[in-house]
Amino acid sequence: MAATATATAAAMAPAGAAAEATAAEGHDPTQAALMEERIVVVDAEDRALRAGSKRECHLNDNIDGGLLHRAFSVFLFNSEGKLLLQQRSDKKITFPLFWANTCCSHPLYTPAELELENALGVKRAAVRKLGHELGIAAEELPLDKFQFLTRIHYVAKEAGTWGEHEIDHVLVIQADVTLNPEPNEVAEARYFDEAELDHFFKTAEETGTRVSPWFGHIKEKFLSKWWAALRSGDLEACADRHTIHRIPPASEATADGPTIPLSGTDGSSAADASESEAIGGATNSTN
């Protein structure tokens, strides 16, 4: 079912340019310029509606009105089965210095990155951003090595101006790559095996480590299954491409807080729900 008329109206009405420009004042100029990129505004069923700036789509005022956009999350494993994580740069406007999966970003509103067949649009966007953020050459990232597994709809707001409200396309790739991180994007990149990542999460609060809400949910509900399937050579068995998992809102993040607690993260989807569920102002009905 489509989003309600209220949510659709919010999606179709961009915020004022003056308000958007004011929100980016005082930030790193490179990151502020990237907020002008045109990304894909979608409805609650991930149907493209129009282009919107990254700034417009990440303002909490617009998120409160139901504005929703398309994103992707890459999970890159090396040949040893270790997962590459990044800590976001302190220059990032949203969730600076939070740890996340390998790469989290957005397809642009262009024909190449809007293409839905075989998830080619988000795969092309992933190659572009893995190069931008981590310096990985496109030749090391063949499109046919990416596996599109599922989609996750979540909202996560930082205290203050910025937040996320996304339908996140999850991509997994296993490849040995050469890293050359861009300091303006990435503070640190590190490989983890499963036991190391479990310890990283268990000690996050005492070490003051902050973990992004989208990665926290995926780690809690999905990642161990994907890791096991990767080891067995049957990652395709985990694919659930027609489901959009609806995640209740995370607590607001603060600049000096530890991890982000997630409430009610049960991995439910629109296809499973017995009644409609509201997320970030967009009401999603059962199919």
VMD Tcl script that draws the C-alpha trace (Angstrom):
set ca {
  {0.00 0.00 0.00}
  {1.17 3.56 -0.62}
  {1.97 6.05 2.11}
  {-0.86 8.22 3.40}
  {-1.73 11.48 1.69}
  {-0.03 13.40 4.51}
  {3.27 11.58 4.06}
  {3.07 11.87 0.28}
  {2.41 15.59 0.49}
  {5.45 15.99 2.74}
  {7.55 14.06 0.26}
  {6.39 16.20 -2.65}
  {6.98 19.59 -0.94}
  {10.65 20.54 -0.56}
  {11.76 22.67 2.38}
  {12.70 26.31 1.88}
  {16.18 26.86 0.50}
  {16.94 29.54 3.09}
  {16.17 27.21 6.00}
  {18.27 24.48 4.43}
  {21.24 26.78 3.86}
  {21.10 28.07 7.43}
  {21.22 24.51 8.76}
  {24.58 23.83 7.09}
  {26.30 26.97 8.36}
  {29.41 26.35 10.44}
  {30.12 22.90 8.99}
  {33.13 21.69 7.03}
  {32.82 23.27 3.55}
  {33.52 20.02 1.70}
  {30.81 18.22 3.64}
  {28.43 21.18 3.27}
  {28.91 21.07 -0.51}
  {28.10 17.35 -0.55}
  {24.77 18.15 1.09}
  {23.76 19.71 -2.23}
  {23.79 16.32 -3.97}
  {20.39 15.32 -5.36}
  {19.24 12.01 -3.94}
  {16.04 9.96 -4.30}
  {12.93 10.87 -2.32}
  {10.68 7.80 -2.05}
  {7.35 6.74 -0.64}
  {6.97 4.07 2.04}
  {7.10 1.32 -0.60}
  {10.44 2.62 -1.99}
  {8.94 4.11 -5.14}
  {10.91 7.12 -6.42}
  {8.93 10.39 -6.21}
  {11.40 13.16 -7.00}
  {14.91 14.45 -6.37}
  {15.77 16.10 -3.07}
  {18.99 17.53 -1.69}
  {20.82 15.57 0.98}
  {20.39 18.58 3.23}
  {16.62 18.65 2.76}
  {16.33 14.92 3.37}
  {18.39 14.95 6.58}
  {16.77 17.85 8.42}
  {14.80 16.63 11.43}
  {12.02 19.13 10.69}
  {11.45 17.43 7.32}
  {11.85 13.94 8.78}
  {9.12 14.82 11.30}
  {6.91 15.62 8.30}
  {7.50 12.16 6.82}
  {10.20 12.91 4.23}
  {11.83 9.60 3.28}
  {14.75 8.81 0.97}
  {16.62 5.86 -0.55}
  {19.99 4.75 0.79}
  {22.34 1.79 0.70}
  {24.63 0.02 3.16}
  {27.61 -2.02 1.98}
  {29.07 -4.90 3.98}
  {32.48 -5.77 2.53}
  {34.16 -8.97 3.72}
  {37.70 -9.97 2.76}
  {38.75 -13.49 1.74}
  {39.38 -14.34 5.41}
  {35.74 -13.55 6.17}
  {36.52 -10.39 8.11}
  {34.13 -7.44 7.86}
  {35.44 -3.96 7.08}
  {34.02 -1.20 9.31}
  {34.59 2.52 9.19}
  {34.45 5.24 11.79}
  {32.88 8.29 10.23}
  {35.04 11.42 10.14}
  {34.57 14.17 12.69}
  {33.83 16.43 9.70}
  {30.65 14.54 8.82}
  {27.48 16.56 9.35}
  {25.37 13.55 10.35}
  {26.59 11.07 12.97}
  {30.25 12.23 13.12}
  {32.69 9.73 14.70}
  {30.05 7.00 14.84}
  {31.16 3.52 13.76}
  {29.24 1.94 10.91}
  {29.48 -0.81 8.33}
  {31.82 -0.49 5.35}
  {29.97 2.27 3.51}
  {26.60 3.95 3.99}
  {25.37 6.50 1.47}
  {22.78 7.31 -1.20}
  {22.16 6.70 -4.88}
  {21.88 9.93 -6.81}
  {18.81 10.99 -8.78}
  {20.37 10.04 -12.12}
  {19.27 7.43 -14.67}
  {22.24 5.18 -13.88}
  {21.65 5.17 -10.12}
  {17.86 5.02 -10.31}
  {17.93 1.73 -12.24}
  {16.04 -0.97 -10.33}
  {16.83 -4.06 -12.41}
  {19.17 -6.33 -10.45}
  {19.64 -3.41 -8.00}
  {22.06 -1.90 -10.52}
  {21.39 1.66 -9.41}
  {22.41 1.15 -5.78}
  {25.32 -1.08 -6.84}
  {26.70 1.67 -9.09}
  {26.26 4.15 -6.25}
  {28.11 1.78 -3.92}
  {31.11 1.55 -6.25}
  {31.17 5.35 -6.56}
  {31.08 5.92 -2.80}
  {33.51 3.12 -1.88}
  {35.95 4.91 -4.16}
  {35.17 8.32 -2.68}
  {35.27 7.34 0.99}
  {37.76 4.46 1.13}
  {39.77 4.91 -2.05}
  {38.84 1.46 -3.38}
  {39.37 1.19 -7.14}
  {36.30 0.35 -9.21}
  {38.24 -2.51 -10.82}
  {38.28 -4.24 -7.42}
  {34.50 -3.97 -7.13}
  {32.79 -5.72 -10.06}
  {29.06 -5.03 -10.03}
  {28.24 -8.72 -10.35}
  {30.06 -9.47 -7.08}
  {27.59 -7.40 -5.05}
  {24.63 -9.30 -3.61}
  {21.51 -7.29 -2.81}
  {19.94 -8.95 0.25}
  {17.07 -6.85 1.61}
  {15.78 -3.38 2.53}
  {15.44 -1.75 5.95}
  {13.25 1.28 6.70}
  {14.39 3.15 9.79}
  {14.43 6.59 11.35}
  {17.21 7.85 13.65}
  {17.50 11.44 14.83}
  {20.44 13.19 16.38}
  {19.69 15.72 19.11}
  {19.24 18.98 17.26}
  {19.10 19.57 13.53}
  {19.97 16.34 11.72}
  {18.74 12.79 11.33}
  {18.10 9.86 9.01}
  {14.88 8.51 7.55}
  {15.77 5.96 4.92}
  {14.89 2.82 3.08}
  {18.30 1.22 3.16}
  {19.29 -1.30 0.46}
  {21.72 -3.83 1.94}
  {24.59 -4.93 -0.33}
  {27.18 -7.60 0.52}
  {30.43 -8.18 -1.33}
  {33.43 -10.41 -0.60}
  {36.63 -9.01 -2.08}
  {40.23 -8.25 -1.17}
  {40.71 -4.54 -1.78}
  {43.32 -1.84 -1.39}
  {42.28 0.92 1.01}
  {43.18 4.60 0.80}
  {40.62 6.31 3.07}
  {39.68 9.94 2.51}
  {40.27 11.71 5.89}
  {37.39 14.10 5.30}
  {35.08 11.06 5.16}
  {36.67 8.37 7.32}
  {38.47 8.65 10.67}
  {39.46 4.97 10.78}
  {38.86 1.76 8.81}
  {39.33 -1.62 10.47}
  {38.58 -5.29 9.76}
  {36.79 -7.42 12.38}
  {36.09 -11.12 12.64}
  {32.82 -12.08 14.28}
  {34.25 -12.56 17.78}
  {36.12 -9.26 17.60}
  {32.97 -7.45 16.55}
  {30.96 -9.02 19.37}
  {33.59 -7.79 21.85}
  {33.58 -4.36 20.21}
  {29.83 -4.06 20.80}
  {29.92 -5.48 24.34}
  {32.55 -2.97 25.43}
  {31.16 0.01 23.51}
  {29.54 1.70 26.49}
  {32.60 1.50 28.75}
  {34.92 2.66 25.96}
  {32.62 5.48 24.83}
  {32.30 3.96 21.36}
  {29.35 5.23 19.35}
  {27.69 2.92 16.83}
  {25.31 4.11 14.14}
  {21.67 3.06 14.64}
  {21.36 1.37 11.26}
  {24.47 -0.75 11.83}
  {23.44 -1.51 15.41}
  {20.13 -2.94 14.23}
  {21.66 -4.95 11.41}
  {24.29 -6.37 13.77}
  {21.62 -7.36 16.28}
  {19.10 -8.93 13.91}
  {20.79 -10.00 10.69}
  {24.57 -10.03 10.63}
  {25.28 -13.36 12.33}
  {23.05 -15.14 9.79}
  {24.79 -13.44 6.89}
  {28.21 -14.27 8.30}
  {27.29 -17.95 8.68}
  {25.89 -18.05 5.14}
  {29.02 -16.40 3.78}
  {31.18 -19.08 5.44}
  {29.01 -21.84 3.99}
  {29.02 -20.28 0.52}
  {25.24 -19.81 0.47}
  {24.66 -16.09 1.05}
  {21.88 -16.14 -1.54}
  {19.79 -18.14 0.94}
  {19.60 -14.98 3.08}
  {18.18 -12.84 0.28}
  {14.79 -11.28 1.10}
  {14.51 -8.70 -1.64}
  {10.76 -8.10 -1.61}
  {10.55 -7.29 2.11}
  {11.05 -3.86 3.62}
  {11.84 -4.38 7.30}
  {10.24 -1.60 9.35}
  {12.32 -0.59 12.38}
  {10.82 1.52 15.19}
  {12.65 4.79 15.87}
  {15.97 4.77 17.72}
  {16.65 7.08 20.64}
  {18.10 10.45 19.74}
  {21.89 10.46 19.55}
  {23.98 13.02 21.38}
  {27.42 14.32 20.55}
  {29.03 12.76 23.61}
  {26.79 9.74 24.16}
  {27.96 6.11 23.84}
  {26.01 3.70 21.68}
  {22.50 4.41 20.41}
  {19.88 2.25 22.14}
  {17.31 0.72 19.83}
  {13.78 0.16 21.06}
  {11.57 -2.63 19.83}
  {13.92 -3.80 17.07}
  {12.06 -6.97 16.19}
  {12.90 -7.09 12.49}
  {9.24 -6.98 11.50}
  {8.30 -6.14 7.94}
  {5.34 -4.66 6.20}
  {4.56 -8.07 4.77}
  {4.48 -9.59 8.27}
  {2.63 -6.83 10.10}
  {-0.90 -7.43 11.31}
  {-1.72 -3.74 11.29}
  {-0.27 -0.52 9.91}
  {2.81 0.96 11.56}
  {3.87 4.61 11.60}
  {7.56 5.41 11.20}
  {8.80 8.98 11.14}
  {5.43 10.34 10.02}
  {4.97 7.90 7.12}
  {2.18 5.41 7.70}
  {2.89 2.05 6.14}
  {-0.01 -0.34 5.59}
  {0.18 -4.09 5.23}
  {0.40 -5.43 1.69}
}
mol new
graphics top color blue
foreach p $ca { graphics top sphere $p radius 0.5 }
foreach p [lrange $ca 0 end-1] q [lrange $ca 1 end] { graphics top cylinder $p $q radius 0.2 }
display resetview
